């Protein structure tokens, strides 16, 4: 016998086979509680083998009779031919039977997998309740999981490199046809019957698509009329034809880009992107799809939906807002104070944007007419400043408190030493050099970044470069707004040298460093891989730059000017 793990009852034939095998075997006594089950399984296998060996029904019944006679169970002898009872029911009236278990067309014992897919596989989900109700026992438990759980299984199988298939009963084409039929006026029941989709599924898809749905025997989508969307439109809205073009463009192979679709429609790319992001549908496979008719319906519904202005509905809230604005609180302060004073009363909560709208927009600033103060806002404006005139927002928090306007005035001229400018000289394969130049002496320091330009790496290399100069001659460092200096606080803590950042796209605010970078490019042109440049070569370049006489220094050398500054600092201390 082959080596392996077994759970087999030891018989005389098995002992003979084991004796002829050179392998070592191990045994365990059967637990008395499990003995009936183990022995019954063994007898069942033997009886099954004997019954399978004969093709005659009479002989099979004779074998069963002999087994039952030994067990003294003659009353359980089967009749000929072998027959099974399938159902017992009661007639409550002529031709009226009670609802009892119905035997499924496909028993669970005949299939290995339940699926809702096609591809020739059986779809027996409808037989599952009947099978469970009519079975003597259930040996198989099937769990149906939502797609959110299915994604986890798919991701796990993908990582393991296993093949898998995701059942998909309704592809996007079916959902698209359902939405189209509903929008064209079909009732929910008619659409359900014609497309063979459950009525509950039709309701669910209509709700997710944002359709205003009417339930009932003839329920369907509530039609939109042109008169429902009122008000003068001062800008172009997307029409149904525009949205149909978007749907067709996304269905192309490959899909058209947002910019291409926008150019064809004569709108901004952001309009197309926002439309798709807001109105897209999700299929069972969690792939986004865009349905033009459903999107247009939802857009019209959004236009006609009444929007209640909170300050017009809740008089007490309006009075509290007016009182605080008269006390010269800003809208943001009013909003925060109301939330703090009325924490358990949502009706007394209002956002600062709603207050701004009431002051500037609604009723031409109707709320402003109730104020006793002439100017409610700190800006003193009667008209809100357009967003296009506002300063650009930044997502670079490390700039706060470290802009060029925060730099000490003494760093602006070159009378006092110790103020530096810095930047990266970018090379190929993610390599770079750090160049530092002292503004007064033009003394240059060069450091190398290997394999990465991460902020933490830049901060560490800068610390190593700073120790080559006395602390008194390292007061400030001016840099551009690159993210490589986002960890400048670490450098400042280690060296006591404060970092300040130029305005965006303003290299002239670091003129000395820009000039020095040009000199470095004489040694190492663009495209140089600094990973292959040795430290000795960099030090030699640094030495040559600092020994070069400069006209701006009266033909003195940077190293000579810096040495004089170091001597002066030493004498002063």
C-alpha positions, 0 to 999 in steps of 0.5 A: 500500500502507498504511504499516506494517512488513512481512516480505514477499518482493519480487516483480515485482507488489510492485515495481509496487505500490510504484512507484505508491505515494508512500510511501518504502520500505526493503529488506533482503537475505535472509540466505543461511541464511534464504533456503530458508525465506523462498522456501519460504514464498512458494512455499507461499502461491502453491501454496495460492492456486492449490489454493484457487481450484479445487474439483476433487480431480483438478485439485488433484492435477494442480497438485501433480504439475506443481509436483513435476515441476519440483522433480524429485520425481515420487515424492512425487506424491499419490494420488487422492483425497488421503489421509493416513496416521494411524497405524502399529501392531504386533499382538503377538497376535491383537487385541492391539496395542501402545500407540502414539500415538493421533490426537486428536479435536480437533487443536491446529491447529483451536483457538485456546485450551485451556481447562477451562471450559464455556460451549460452549468445547471441553475438549480437555485430555485430547487434549493428550498424543496431539496432541503425541505424534503431531505432526510438530512442535509450534508451540504450547506451553501452560503451565498455572499454579497459582492463586497465579500466576493471581492475579498475572495477574488483578491485572495484567489488572484494573489494565490494565482488560482483560477476562479469564475465569478457568477453573474446572472445579470450582465450590464446589458440586462440592467441597461435594458431594464432602465431604458424600458422603465424610462420609456414608460413600461410598468415594473411588472411588464418590464420584469416579465418581458426581460425575465428579471425579478420585480424586486430587482427591477425596483432595486435597480430603479432606486439605485439609478435615482429614478422616481419610482411609483409602486403598485400593480402598474408601478413604474417611473414617474414621467418628467414634464418639461414644465417641472424644471423652471427657472432661467438657465444662464449656462449650458446644461447637458442634454439627453443627446449629450449624455447619449454621446457620452455613453457611446464614447465610453462603450467604444473599444478603446473608450474615448478619453474625457477630453475627446468627449468634452471637445466633441460636446463643446464642454469642459473635460471636468463637466464630463468627468463629473457627470460620469462620476456622479451618474455612473451605475455599478453592475454585479461585477462592480464595474462602473457603467454609464446609462444616458437615459437614467443619468438624464432622468436623475439630472432633471429630478435633481433640478426640480427637487425643492431645496429647503433653506434652513434659515427660512424655515426655522425662525428661532435659528434665524434669530440666533444667527442674526444676533451673533452676526450683530455681535460681529462674529464671523459666519464660521464662529456663529456656526461653531457657537451654535453647535456648542450651545445646542449640541442635542438640537440639530435644528439649531445647527447651520453651516457657515456656508449657509450663512454666507449664502443668506448674506450674499445670494438668497433674496439678494442678501435678505438676511443682511437687511435684518442686521443692525451692523452695516457690514456683517463680514470681516471683509466688508464686502457686499458681494462675494469674491469669485472663487477665481479671484481667491488665492490658490489652495495648497496641499503642502502643510510644511510651507506654513510659517516658513514662506519667503516673507517669513525669512529674516530681513538680514537674509535678503542682503549679503552683508551677514554670512550664514544664509544659504540657498539650496536645490536638487540637481536631478539625474537619471535613474532616480539619482540627484545631487544636493547643491547648497550655496552660501549667499555672501561668499558663494561657497558651494557644498555638494551632497549625493542622493543615491537611488531615491529623493525621499524627504527623509533621505534629503533631510539626513544628507543635509544634516551631514553636509551642515556639519562641514561648516560652523553652526554660526555660519548656518542660520537659514536655508532658502529652498523651492516648494518641492516635496523633497523638503517636507521633512525640513523640521527634522533638519531644523531640529538637528542643526538649528538652521531654519528653512524658508520656501520661495514662491511657486515658479520663482527661481529668481528668488534663489539666484545664487543657487540657480547660477551654481546649478548651471556651473554643476551642469558644466561638469555633469550634463543632464541625464547623468546617472549620479549613482555611478559618480564617485564621492571623490569626483564630487569633492573634486568638482566642489574644490574647483568651484570654491577655488574659482575667482569670482568677479562679484567677489572682487576676483576673490575665491569663495573659499577665501571669503568664507575663511574670512567670515569663519575667522571673524565669527571666531574672533567675535566669540 
